[in-house]
């Protein structure tokens, strides 16, 4: 791996760490936690299986 690539990856990780530290300090901490929890709940709901009580379109209908 070239030195330029290593430096770029290091700067990206350091920038992410600084952003996370800034978001989780002071009065932004509660807002950030609420935002992350809300998005996590939305993501969980999108992956939950839907109720199979509806008609099953996978089975062919013969006439």
Secondary structure, DSSP 8 states (H G I E B T S, - for coil): --HHHHHHHHHHHHHHHHHHHHHTSTTHHHHHHHHHHHHHHHHHHHHS---TTS--TTS----
